[in-house]
Amino acid sequence: EGSTLFETEIAARESLVTQVEAAARPDALVRSAVDEIVDSGGNVSVAGLARRLGISERHFQRRFRRAVGITPKQFSRV
């Protein structure tokens, strides 16, 4: 109790980042995407991110969801 919305958001992001790091076979591409999303404060285009990573947006979304459990767009809104 008494947590601010900001503190709750930070805790949620840290939890999701921990899930990515704890994956049996960490995906370096997804880890890079998570870092970029967190560093931008969630203000990043999924299409632009996929393009910078050199894969299709659809493939990126599938890979991200498989590793993190939610889509990159959902993660950026947490």
Backbone as JSON Lines, residues from 0, in Angstrom:
{"i":0,"aa":"E","n":[0.84,-1.17,0.0],"ca":[0.0,0.0,0.0],"c":[0.89,1.24,0.0]}
{"i":1,"aa":"G","n":[0.3,2.35,-0.44],"ca":[1.04,3.59,-0.44],"c":[1.97,3.75,-1.63]}
{"i":2,"aa":"S","n":[2.06,2.75,-2.49],"ca":[2.91,2.85,-3.66],"c":[2.28,3.8,-4.67]}
{"i":3,"aa":"T","n":[3.13,4.54,-5.32],"ca":[2.63,5.41,-6.38],"c":[2.46,4.59,-7.64]}
{"i":4,"aa":"L","n":[1.72,5.14,-8.57],"ca":[1.55,4.47,-9.86],"c":[2.9,4.27,-10.53]}
{"i":5,"aa":"F","n":[3.77,5.27,-10.4],"ca":[5.11,5.17,-10.98],"c":[5.88,3.99,-10.4]}
{"i":6,"aa":"E","n":[5.85,3.83,-9.08],"ca":[6.55,2.72,-8.43],"c":[5.98,1.39,-8.86]}
{"i":7,"aa":"T","n":[4.66,1.32,-9.03],"ca":[4.01,0.1,-9.48],"c":[4.45,-0.24,-10.9]}
{"i":8,"aa":"E","n":[4.53,0.78,-11.77],"ca":[4.97,0.56,-13.15],"c":[6.42,0.08,-13.19]}
{"i":9,"aa":"I","n":[7.26,0.67,-12.37],"ca":[8.68,0.26,-12.32],"c":[8.78,-1.19,-11.87]}
{"i":10,"aa":"A","n":[8.03,-1.56,-10.85],"ca":[8.06,-2.94,-10.36],"c":[7.59,-3.91,-11.43]}
{"i":11,"aa":"A","n":[6.55,-3.54,-12.17],"ca":[6.04,-4.41,-13.24],"c":[7.08,-4.57,-14.33]}
{"i":12,"aa":"R","n":[7.73,-3.48,-14.72],"ca":[8.77,-3.56,-15.75],"c":[9.93,-4.43,-15.29]}
{"i":13,"aa":"E","n":[10.34,-4.24,-14.05],"ca":[11.45,-5.04,-13.52],"c":[11.1,-6.51,-13.5]}
{"i":14,"aa":"S","n":[9.86,-6.82,-13.18],"ca":[9.41,-8.21,-13.17],"c":[9.46,-8.8,-14.57]}
{"i":15,"aa":"L","n":[9.0,-8.05,-15.55],"ca":[9.02,-8.55,-16.92],"c":[10.45,-8.71,-17.43]}
{"i":16,"aa":"V","n":[11.31,-7.77,-17.1],"ca":[12.72,-7.87,-17.51],"c":[13.34,-9.11,-16.87]}
{"i":17,"aa":"T","n":[13.03,-9.37,-15.61],"ca":[13.53,-10.55,-14.92],"c":[13.07,-11.82,-15.61]}
{"i":18,"aa":"Q","n":[11.82,-11.85,-16.07],"ca":[11.3,-13.02,-16.78],"c":[12.09,-13.27,-18.05]}
{"i":19,"aa":"V","n":[12.4,-12.21,-18.78],"ca":[13.19,-12.35,-20.0],"c":[14.56,-12.9,-19.67]}
{"i":20,"aa":"E","n":[15.19,-12.36,-18.64],"ca":[16.53,-12.8,-18.26],"c":[16.56,-14.24,-17.78]}
{"i":21,"aa":"A","n":[15.45,-14.69,-17.19],"ca":[15.4,-16.03,-16.62],"c":[15.0,-17.11,-17.63]}
{"i":22,"aa":"A","n":[14.72,-16.72,-18.84],"ca":[14.33,-17.7,-19.86],"c":[15.42,-18.76,-20.01]}
{"i":23,"aa":"A","n":[15.0,-19.99,-20.27],"ca":[15.94,-21.1,-20.39],"c":[17.03,-20.8,-21.42]}
{"i":24,"aa":"R","n":[16.64,-20.29,-22.56],"ca":[17.6,-19.89,-23.59],"c":[17.34,-18.42,-23.9]}
{"i":25,"aa":"P","n":[18.02,-17.54,-23.21],"ca":[17.77,-16.12,-23.43],"c":[17.94,-15.75,-24.9]}
{"i":26,"aa":"D","n":[17.04,-14.96,-25.39],"ca":[17.05,-14.51,-26.77],"c":[17.69,-13.12,-26.79]}
{"i":27,"aa":"A","n":[18.89,-13.02,-27.33],"ca":[19.62,-11.76,-27.32],"c":[18.86,-10.67,-28.06]}
{"i":28,"aa":"L","n":[18.16,-11.03,-29.11],"ca":[17.38,-10.05,-29.86],"c":[16.26,-9.49,-28.99]}
{"i":29,"aa":"V","n":[15.56,-10.36,-28.29],"ca":[14.47,-9.91,-27.42],"c":[15.04,-9.09,-26.27]}
{"i":30,"aa":"R","n":[16.15,-9.52,-25.72],"ca":[16.78,-8.77,-24.63],"c":[17.12,-7.35,-25.09]}
{"i":31,"aa":"S","n":[17.65,-7.25,-26.3],"ca":[17.98,-5.95,-26.86],"c":[16.72,-5.09,-27.02]}
{"i":32,"aa":"A","n":[15.64,-5.72,-27.48],"ca":[14.37,-5.01,-27.64],"c":[13.84,-4.53,-26.3]}
{"i":33,"aa":"V","n":[13.9,-5.39,-25.29],"ca":[13.44,-5.01,-23.94],"c":[14.24,-3.81,-23.45]}
{"i":34,"aa":"D","n":[15.55,-3.85,-23.62],"ca":[16.39,-2.73,-23.2],"c":[15.99,-1.44,-23.9]}
{"i":35,"aa":"E","n":[15.75,-1.52,-25.2],"ca":[15.38,-0.32,-25.96],"c":[14.01,0.21,-25.53]}
{"i":36,"aa":"I","n":[13.07,-0.69,-25.3],"ca":[11.74,-0.26,-24.85],"c":[11.83,0.41,-23.48]}
{"i":37,"aa":"V","n":[12.57,-0.2,-22.57],"ca":[12.72,0.37,-21.22],"c":[13.44,1.71,-21.29]}
{"i":38,"aa":"D","n":[14.53,1.77,-22.05],"ca":[15.31,3.01,-22.15],"c":[14.49,4.15,-22.74]}
{"i":39,"aa":"S","n":[13.54,3.83,-23.62],"ca":[12.71,4.87,-24.25],"c":[11.48,5.21,-23.42]}
{"i":40,"aa":"G","n":[11.32,4.53,-22.3],"ca":[10.12,4.76,-21.5],"c":[8.86,4.24,-22.17]}
{"i":41,"aa":"G","n":[9.03,3.27,-23.05],"ca":[7.89,2.69,-23.76],"c":[7.49,3.47,-25.0]}
{"i":42,"aa":"N","n":[8.22,4.52,-25.29],"ca":[7.89,5.37,-26.43],"c":[8.7,4.95,-27.66]}
{"i":43,"aa":"V","n":[8.36,3.78,-28.18],"ca":[9.07,3.24,-29.34],"c":[8.08,2.53,-30.24]}
{"i":44,"aa":"S","n":[8.28,2.65,-31.53],"ca":[7.41,1.99,-32.5],"c":[7.84,0.52,-32.65]}
{"i":45,"aa":"V","n":[6.87,-0.37,-32.57],"ca":[7.16,-1.8,-32.72],"c":[7.71,-2.06,-34.12]}
{"i":46,"aa":"A","n":[7.12,-1.45,-35.12],"ca":[7.59,-1.63,-36.5],"c":[9.02,-1.11,-36.65]}
{"i":47,"aa":"G","n":[9.29,0.06,-36.08],"ca":[10.64,0.62,-36.15],"c":[11.65,-0.22,-35.41]}
{"i":48,"aa":"L","n":[11.25,-0.75,-34.29],"ca":[12.12,-1.61,-33.5],"c":[12.46,-2.88,-34.28]}
{"i":49,"aa":"A","n":[11.45,-3.5,-34.87],"ca":[11.67,-4.72,-35.67],"c":[12.61,-4.42,-36.84]}
{"i":50,"aa":"R","n":[12.39,-3.28,-37.48],"ca":[13.23,-2.89,-38.62],"c":[14.68,-2.73,-38.17]}
{"i":51,"aa":"R","n":[14.9,-2.06,-37.03],"ca":[16.27,-1.88,-36.52],"c":[16.93,-3.21,-36.15]}
{"i":52,"aa":"L","n":[16.1,-4.17,-35.73],"ca":[16.63,-5.49,-35.35],"c":[16.82,-6.4,-36.57]}
{"i":53,"aa":"G","n":[16.3,-5.97,-37.72],"ca":[16.51,-6.71,-38.96],"c":[15.58,-7.89,-39.17]}
{"i":54,"aa":"I","n":[14.39,-7.86,-38.56],"ca":[13.41,-8.93,-38.77],"c":[12.04,-8.32,-39.04]}
{"i":55,"aa":"S","n":[11.13,-9.14,-39.55],"ca":[9.79,-8.64,-39.83],"c":[9.07,-8.32,-38.52]}
{"i":56,"aa":"E","n":[8.12,-7.41,-38.61],"ca":[7.35,-7.03,-37.42],"c":[6.62,-8.23,-36.84]}
{"i":57,"aa":"R","n":[6.01,-9.03,-37.7],"ca":[5.25,-10.2,-37.22],"c":[6.17,-11.2,-36.52]}
{"i":58,"aa":"H","n":[7.32,-11.49,-37.12],"ca":[8.26,-12.43,-36.5],"c":[8.76,-11.88,-35.16]}
{"i":59,"aa":"F","n":[9.04,-10.59,-35.13],"ca":[9.48,-9.95,-33.89],"c":[8.42,-10.1,-32.8]}
{"i":60,"aa":"Q","n":[7.16,-9.83,-33.15],"ca":[6.08,-9.94,-32.17],"c":[5.96,-11.36,-31.63]}
{"i":61,"aa":"R","n":[6.05,-12.35,-32.51],"ca":[5.96,-13.76,-32.06],"c":[7.12,-14.11,-31.14]}
{"i":62,"aa":"R","n":[8.31,-13.73,-31.53],"ca":[9.5,-14.03,-30.74],"c":[9.45,-13.35,-29.38]}
{"i":63,"aa":"F","n":[9.04,-12.11,-29.37],"ca":[8.95,-11.35,-28.13],"c":[7.92,-11.98,-27.21]}
{"i":64,"aa":"R","n":[6.76,-12.29,-27.76],"ca":[5.69,-12.88,-26.93],"c":[6.11,-14.23,-26.37]}
{"i":65,"aa":"R","n":[6.81,-15.02,-27.17],"ca":[7.26,-16.33,-26.7],"c":[8.24,-16.17,-25.53]}
{"i":66,"aa":"A","n":[9.1,-15.17,-25.59],"ca":[10.11,-14.98,-24.55],"c":[9.57,-14.25,-23.31]}
{"i":67,"aa":"V","n":[8.69,-13.27,-23.52],"ca":[8.27,-12.41,-22.42],"c":[6.88,-12.76,-21.9]}
{"i":68,"aa":"G","n":[6.04,-13.29,-22.77],"ca":[4.69,-13.65,-22.34],"c":[3.63,-12.64,-22.74]}
{"i":69,"aa":"I","n":[4.05,-11.48,-23.21],"ca":[3.13,-10.47,-23.73],"c":[3.76,-9.86,-24.98]}
{"i":70,"aa":"T","n":[2.96,-9.12,-25.74],"ca":[3.48,-8.51,-26.97],"c":[4.37,-7.32,-26.63]}
{"i":71,"aa":"P","n":[5.21,-6.9,-27.59],"ca":[6.05,-5.73,-27.34],"c":[5.22,-4.47,-27.05]}
{"i":72,"aa":"K","n":[4.1,-4.33,-27.72],"ca":[3.23,-3.16,-27.49],"c":[2.68,-3.19,-26.05]}
{"i":73,"aa":"Q","n":[2.25,-4.36,-25.6],"ca":[1.76,-4.47,-24.23],"c":[2.88,-4.15,-23.24]}
{"i":74,"aa":"F","n":[4.07,-4.67,-23.51],"ca":[5.21,-4.42,-22.63],"c":[5.52,-2.92,-22.57]}
{"i":75,"aa":"S","n":[5.44,-2.24,-23.7],"ca":[5.77,-0.81,-23.72],"c":[4.74,0.02,-22.96]}
{"i":76,"aa":"R","n":[3.56,-0.54,-22.74],"ca":[2.51,0.18,-22.01],"c":[2.55,-0.08,-20.51]}
{"i":77,"aa":"V","n":[3.36,-1.04,-20.08],"ca":[3.4,-1.38,-18.65],"c":[4.09,-0.28,-17.87]}
